[in-house]
Amino acid sequence: MIYTVEEALTVGQPDEVWDRWTSEMKPVSGLLAVPGFNTAQRFKGLGLDPSPSLAIYSIDSADVLQSRPYLDGAGGGKLGTPKWGKHLSFWHRNLFTGLDRAPAVPEDSRLLVIDSREPDVVIDDLSITWLTVVGLDRTTPYRGLVIIDKAVADSYLSNPLAHVRVFAPRMAQAVSSRA
């Protein structure tokens, strides 16, 4: 199961502020210490304002998000609110089926995220892995993921498609010692 969190600071907030908050308030090591969290990778949205942050986690089941270890410290809400809540322009959490483990996106690649009402959208010759939303905010019925080369991603940034977003890895995929 794939758990995603998308957040963005309001326009005018520098990336350094966001990076400091995510590393201090929501360390990946804390989430990967929660039983049932297997992988974690964070991304920065490109070509969008405000620039969203995307985190993709591989988890065992939806029950993980109701567990005491998760709720008591590693997650479960907008950590840092009220300090940070007023600076968020959006915050979306979704649970998806379709993959047991999130793909690791190398630093020299980009992640295309395609949100759609139908899982049969065709974009160029891309091999899209389609996920189906099953819980939480349900901001899209289907989400497609494609790992692409940086140069190819540039074409989507210079000629954007409404339902396609480009993300750059902020970190390598971290893997739980239990995974």
C-alpha positions as CSV (number, residue, x, y, z in Angstrom):
1,M,0.0,0.0,0.0
2,I,1.2,3.5,-0.8
3,Y,0.7,6.5,1.5
4,T,1.3,9.9,0.1
5,V,1.4,13.3,1.8
6,E,1.4,16.5,-0.3
7,E,1.9,19.9,1.4
8,A,2.8,23.4,0.2
9,L,3.8,26.5,2.1
10,T,2.0,29.6,1.1
11,V,3.6,31.8,-1.6
12,G,6.7,33.6,-0.4
13,Q,7.9,31.0,2.1
14,P,11.5,30.0,1.2
15,D,12.5,26.4,0.6
16,E,15.0,26.6,3.5
17,V,12.1,27.1,6.0
18,W,10.3,24.1,4.6
19,D,13.4,21.9,4.6
20,R,14.2,22.9,8.2
21,W,10.6,22.1,9.3
22,T,10.4,18.7,7.6
23,S,13.8,17.6,9.0
24,E,13.1,18.9,12.5
25,M,9.4,18.1,12.9
26,K,8.9,15.1,10.7
27,P,12.2,13.1,10.4
28,V,12.0,10.2,8.1
29,S,13.8,8.1,10.7
30,G,10.9,8.6,13.1
31,L,8.4,7.4,10.5
32,L,10.5,4.4,9.5
33,A,10.7,3.4,13.2
34,V,6.9,2.9,13.2
35,P,6.1,-0.7,12.6
36,G,4.5,-1.1,9.2
37,F,6.3,1.8,7.5
38,N,8.8,0.3,5.1
39,T,10.1,3.0,2.8
40,A,10.1,6.8,2.6
41,Q,11.1,9.3,0.0
42,R,10.5,13.1,-0.2
43,F,10.2,15.2,-3.3
44,K,10.0,18.9,-4.4
45,G,7.5,20.0,-7.0
46,L,9.0,21.7,-10.0
47,G,7.4,24.5,-12.0
48,L,4.6,25.1,-9.6
49,D,3.9,28.0,-7.2
50,P,3.6,27.4,-4.4
51,S,6.0,24.5,-4.8
52,P,4.5,21.4,-3.2
53,S,6.4,18.9,-1.2
54,L,5.5,15.2,-1.8
55,A,6.3,12.3,0.4
56,I,5.7,8.7,-0.7
57,Y,5.7,5.9,1.8
58,S,5.3,2.1,1.5
59,I,3.2,0.9,4.4
60,D,1.8,-2.5,5.3
61,S,-1.9,-1.4,5.6
62,A,-4.1,1.5,6.5
63,D,-4.1,0.2,10.1
64,V,-0.5,1.6,10.5
65,L,-1.9,5.1,10.4
66,Q,-4.1,4.4,13.4
67,S,-1.3,2.8,15.4
68,R,-0.2,4.3,18.7
69,P,3.5,4.7,17.5
70,Y,2.3,6.7,14.5
71,L,-0.3,8.8,16.3
72,D,1.9,9.4,19.3
73,G,4.8,11.1,17.6
74,A,5.8,10.2,14.1
75,G,2.7,11.4,12.3
76,G,-1.0,11.6,12.5
77,G,-1.5,15.2,11.6
78,K,0.0,18.6,10.8
79,L,2.9,18.4,13.2
80,G,4.0,21.8,14.3
81,T,0.5,23.3,14.0
82,P,-0.2,26.1,15.1
83,K,3.3,27.3,14.2
84,W,3.2,25.8,10.7
85,G,-0.5,25.3,10.0
86,K,-1.0,29.0,9.1
87,H,1.8,28.7,6.5
88,L,0.3,25.7,4.6
89,S,-1.6,26.4,1.5
90,F,-2.7,22.8,1.3
91,W,-2.2,19.4,2.9
92,H,-3.5,16.2,1.3
93,R,-3.0,12.7,2.5
94,N,-4.1,9.7,0.4
95,L,-3.8,5.9,0.5
96,F,-3.5,3.9,-2.7
97,T,-3.4,0.3,-3.8
98,G,-1.7,-0.9,-6.9
99,L,1.9,-1.2,-5.5
100,D,3.2,-2.9,-2.4
101,R,6.3,-0.8,-2.4
102,A,6.9,2.7,-3.7
103,P,9.5,2.9,-6.5
104,A,12.8,4.4,-5.6
105,V,13.5,7.5,-7.7
106,P,17.2,8.1,-8.3
107,E,18.6,11.6,-7.7
108,D,19.3,12.1,-11.4
109,S,15.7,11.3,-12.4
110,R,12.3,12.8,-11.9
111,L,8.9,11.5,-10.9
112,L,5.9,12.3,-13.0
113,V,2.6,12.3,-11.0
114,I,-0.6,12.0,-13.0
115,D,-3.9,12.5,-11.3
116,S,-6.9,11.3,-13.2
117,R,-10.5,10.3,-13.0
118,E,-9.7,7.2,-15.1
119,P,-6.7,4.9,-15.1
120,D,-6.3,4.7,-18.8
121,V,-4.8,8.1,-19.6
122,V,-2.0,7.8,-22.2
123,I,0.8,10.2,-22.2
124,D,3.3,9.9,-25.0
125,D,4.9,6.4,-24.8
126,L,5.2,6.4,-21.0
127,S,4.7,3.3,-19.0
128,I,2.5,4.6,-16.2
129,T,2.0,2.6,-13.0
130,W,-1.6,3.3,-11.9
131,L,-2.6,3.5,-8.2
132,T,-6.2,3.5,-7.0
133,V,-7.2,5.7,-4.0
134,V,-8.7,3.8,-1.1
135,G,-8.6,6.1,1.8
136,L,-8.0,9.4,3.7
137,D,-8.5,12.6,1.7
138,R,-9.2,10.9,-1.7
139,T,-8.1,14.0,-3.7
140,T,-7.9,11.9,-6.9
141,P,-9.5,8.6,-7.8
142,Y,-6.3,7.4,-9.7
143,R,-2.7,8.4,-9.5
144,G,-0.1,7.5,-12.1
145,L,3.6,7.3,-11.4
146,V,6.4,7.4,-13.9
147,I,10.1,7.7,-13.3
148,I,11.8,9.6,-16.1
149,D,15.1,11.2,-17.1
150,K,15.7,14.8,-16.1
151,A,15.9,15.9,-19.7
152,V,12.6,14.3,-20.5
153,A,11.0,15.9,-17.5
154,D,12.2,19.3,-18.8
155,S,9.8,18.9,-21.7
156,Y,6.9,18.5,-19.3
157,L,8.0,21.6,-17.4
158,S,8.3,23.7,-20.6
159,N,5.0,22.4,-22.0
160,P,3.0,21.6,-18.9
161,L,-0.1,19.3,-19.0
162,A,-2.9,20.2,-16.5
163,H,-2.9,16.7,-14.9
164,V,0.8,16.0,-14.9
165,R,3.2,17.3,-12.2
166,V,7.0,16.9,-12.1
167,F,8.9,16.2,-8.8
168,A,12.6,16.0,-8.0
169,P,13.9,13.8,-5.2
170,R,14.9,15.7,-2.1
171,M,16.5,12.5,-0.7
172,A,17.2,9.0,-1.7
173,Q,14.5,6.5,-0.7
174,A,15.0,5.4,2.9
175,V,14.2,1.8,3.8
176,S,13.2,0.5,7.2
177,S,15.5,-2.1,8.8
178,R,12.5,-4.3,9.0
179,A,11.7,-4.1,5.2
